[in-house]
Amino acid sequence: MLVFRELKDILNRTIGWERELNDLLDVAAVGLKRPESQALVASLKERQEEILGVLTGIDVEDFGPAEWIKFSGDLKRERLIPKKRINRSSAPEEIIDYVREYEEALRDFYTRVADIITAQSQRDLFRSLAQLKSHQIERLVSL
């Protein structure tokens, strides 16, 4: 069970997960052999850095007073982050699938938080983050 006392706690955790995805893309950009895989990762990395910029730019004070928030979903880091790994011979499809699963897990997390949070402005924030992830997933599927 994840228990958060403040909005800042939730954002810090999700920024950490988003940074892990960013780090994964960094490693993939250096380690992949196929030119088409390298181009794909470069594109994904650019978008991920934009998403990180949005998240790190959020001022929690803009979303009202901190409230006690309880998130009791069965969500541990091991369940959020897909266990597959990208290796040097990974095909672009494997990269897309791995990142898509990661993005879907983050979208689902944002949606669950939006469903239980009480302040409307905070609920709207997490709904918009879920929507951002949905757009990223659509982009991955179109690739």
C-alpha distance (Angstrom), angle and dihedral (degrees) to the residues before:
residue distance angle dihedral
M1 . . .
L2 3.76 . .
V3 3.79 115.9 .
F4 3.78 121.0 -171.1
R5 3.76 124.4 -172.5
E6 3.79 96.9 -170.5
L7 3.77 140.7 22.6
K8 3.80 87.9 -115.7
D9 3.82 89.7 62.9
I10 3.79 92.2 55.3
L11 3.80 93.0 46.9
N12 3.80 92.9 47.8
R13 3.80 91.0 52.8
T14 3.79 93.5 47.9
I15 3.80 92.3 45.7
G16 3.81 86.7 54.5
W17 3.80 91.2 52.6
E18 3.80 91.4 46.2
R19 3.81 90.1 50.3
E20 3.80 90.0 52.0
L21 3.78 88.7 55.6
N22 3.80 89.1 48.2
D23 3.82 90.4 50.4
L24 3.78 90.7 49.2
L25 3.79 89.8 53.7
D26 3.83 89.5 49.2
V27 3.78 91.0 54.9
A28 3.78 92.4 43.8
A29 3.82 91.5 51.5
V30 3.79 90.6 56.6
G31 3.78 99.4 37.4
L32 3.78 105.9 42.7
K33 3.79 117.9 99.1
R34 3.79 102.8 -162.4
P35 3.81 115.1 86.8
E36 3.81 92.1 -143.1
S37 3.82 89.9 52.8
Q38 3.79 90.9 49.2
A39 3.82 91.3 50.9
L40 3.79 91.3 49.1
V41 3.79 93.0 50.0
A42 3.81 91.3 48.1
S43 3.80 89.9 54.8
L44 3.80 92.9 46.7
K45 3.80 91.1 46.7
E46 3.79 92.3 53.7
R47 3.81 91.7 52.5
Q48 3.81 92.2 44.4
E49 3.80 90.7 54.5
E50 3.81 88.8 53.2
I51 3.81 90.1 52.0
L52 3.80 90.8 49.0
G53 3.79 88.8 50.9
V54 3.80 90.2 54.5
L55 3.80 93.0 48.4
T56 3.78 96.8 45.1
G57 3.80 89.7 46.7
I58 3.80 93.4 59.0
D59 3.79 112.8 112.5
V60 3.80 106.5 -154.0
E61 3.79 90.0 -155.7
D62 3.80 88.0 69.4
F63 3.80 90.2 65.2
G64 3.76 101.4 59.0
P65 3.77 134.1 -98.4
A66 3.76 119.8 -27.5
E67 3.74 112.9 -98.6
W68 3.75 130.1 -167.6
I69 3.75 105.0 -94.0
K70 3.77 125.3 -167.9
F71 3.74 118.8 -166.2
S72 3.77 109.1 -176.7
G73 3.75 101.7 175.2
D74 3.77 120.3 134.4
L75 3.75 92.4 -107.8
K76 3.76 122.8 136.4
R77 3.76 124.6 164.1
E78 3.81 90.6 -103.7
R79 3.80 90.1 56.7
L80 3.79 94.4 45.1
I81 3.78 99.4 49.5
P82 3.82 114.8 61.0
K83 3.79 112.2 -120.2
K84 3.80 96.2 -137.6
R85 3.76 117.2 105.6
I86 3.75 133.4 -151.1
N87 3.79 116.2 -124.2
R88 3.80 134.1 -169.2
S89 3.78 94.0 -87.8
S90 3.81 97.0 45.0
A91 3.77 114.9 140.8
P92 3.81 119.6 -131.5
E93 3.82 89.4 -108.3
E94 3.82 90.9 58.2
I95 3.80 90.7 50.5
I96 3.79 91.7 49.0
D97 3.81 92.0 48.9
Y98 3.79 93.2 48.4
V99 3.79 94.7 47.9
R100 3.82 91.5 42.2
E101 3.82 91.2 54.9
Y102 3.80 89.9 49.2
E103 3.81 91.7 48.1
E104 3.82 91.5 47.6
A105 3.79 90.6 52.8
L106 3.80 91.0 51.0
R107 3.80 91.6 46.8
D108 3.80 90.1 51.1
F109 3.80 90.9 49.2
Y110 3.81 92.0 51.2
T111 3.81 89.9 48.0
R112 3.81 92.9 51.0
V113 3.79 91.4 49.2
A114 3.82 90.6 49.4
D115 3.79 89.4 51.8
I116 3.82 94.9 55.7
I117 3.79 103.6 33.3
T118 3.80 114.3 101.5
A119 3.81 106.2 -154.6
Q120 3.81 111.6 84.5
S121 3.81 94.6 -142.2
Q122 3.81 91.0 52.1
R123 3.81 91.4 45.4
D124 3.80 89.1 52.2
L125 3.80 90.4 50.2
F126 3.79 92.8 55.6
R127 3.76 92.8 43.2
S128 3.79 88.7 54.3
L129 3.81 90.7 48.8
A130 3.81 89.5 51.0
Q131 3.80 88.9 49.8
L132 3.81 90.4 50.2
K133 3.80 88.7 54.3
S134 3.82 91.1 46.9
H135 3.80 89.4 55.9
Q136 3.80 90.3 48.9
I137 3.82 90.1 50.6
E138 3.81 91.0 50.0
R139 3.79 88.7 51.6
L140 3.80 91.2 50.7
V141 3.80 91.8 49.1
S142 3.80 90.9 50.4
L143 3.80 90.7 54.2
